[in-house]
Amino acid sequence: MSDAFVWGPATGVGSMPGGDAREAARTVTGSFEDFPHLPELPARGPGADMIGRTIGLLVEMYAHVEPSGWRVSDRPGRDTRRARSWLGEDLDALEEFSQGYQGPLKVQAVGPWTLAAALELRNGEAALGDPGACRDLAGSLVEGLRTHLAEVRRRIPGAQVLLQLDEPSLTAVLRGQVRTASGYRTYRAVDRQIVESALRDVMGAADGPVAVHSCAPDVPFALLRRAGAAAVSFDFDLLTERDEEAIGEAVEGGTKLLAGVVASTDGPLSDPAGSVMGVRTLWRRLGLNPGTLAESVVITPSCGLAGASPAYARAALAHCVRAARSLADNPE
């Protein structure tokens, strides 16, 4: 199915500043006319944050906010209801500004491993430390995502939906670097095959292409590709020479790169051609055909824009579009 998916040249990562769903939807759909995404507005508070929003999608699993973070509950409470209500508001706004839209549309949810590292069980420890809880969480997420994606397709029938799984904690999970509640120990590293298998199951809920996003260093490109990711979204500035071989293999295998080249917090924006200079240089070093650049790479901010000013967020989105155009016009 991902063969039929038409990728736009540029899109956002997910979060936007402020708390006005209509304003965020207007900005995103106005900036990315051919690859908008569903904005997230974590400034509204718990339930609008990345973790809380995804907990609101879960089926037959509930959580509430404790001072330490989100903790499993027996039944849906105020925090879960608030998360669902805000997501509904965001979908209403996106639907309003996407009337008649035909083309790719990206929606984001937290992936199973970052969720397991963040969600506390009743004893205050992360679900990550309990293999059974990890399995239950992934299963609940699969069901929740199926319902959510069906709802998005119903509201915006012309959209080809891309699911982005946010997995910023994935590398820490694989390396046994996630700290326990006391902070003195870390949870043991999860076996790579178990990690890959859960990701594959969750991606299967999408019934379409899936991108995995992480703005942490050392993104496990090869593992994500094996699990079925059609695209990998990452902070381009964090790449090292160690990543280059995996990136070359990914591109040659048809994996799209959502390259985060535009800073996600306020600062001066270079000229659009300068923003994609590193991508061109990488292509040359890998010996890849420059003609494939525009079809292999989607330009994005380096991470979510929740920490930016509204004016900078708008400028950064417009800059992504211009940088993508520069890449397409002058790949050499």
Salt bridges, closest charged atoms under 4 A:
GLU23 OE1 - ARG26 NH1 2.73
GLU66 OE2 - HIS64 NE2 2.81
ASP74 OD1 - ARG122 NH2 2.52
ASP79 OD1 - ARG82 NH1 3.26
GLU89 OE2 - ARG44 NH1 3.68
ASP90 OD2 - ARG44 NH2 2.80
ASP90 OD2 - ARG53 NH1 2.76
ASP92 OD1 - ARG155 NH1 2.84
GLU95 OE1 - ARG155 NH1 2.82
GLU96 OE2 - ARG22 NH2 2.49
GLU120 OE1 - ARG71 NE 2.91
GLU143 OE2 - ARG146 NH1 3.17
GLU151 OE2 - ARG154 NH2 3.16
GLU151 OE2 - ARG155 NE 2.79
GLU196 OE2 - ARG200 NH2 2.62
GLU196 OE1 - ARG226 NE 2.99
ASP218 OD2 - ARG175 NH1 3.22
ASP218 OD1 - ARG242 NH2 2.81
GLU244 OE2 - ARG285 NH2 2.51
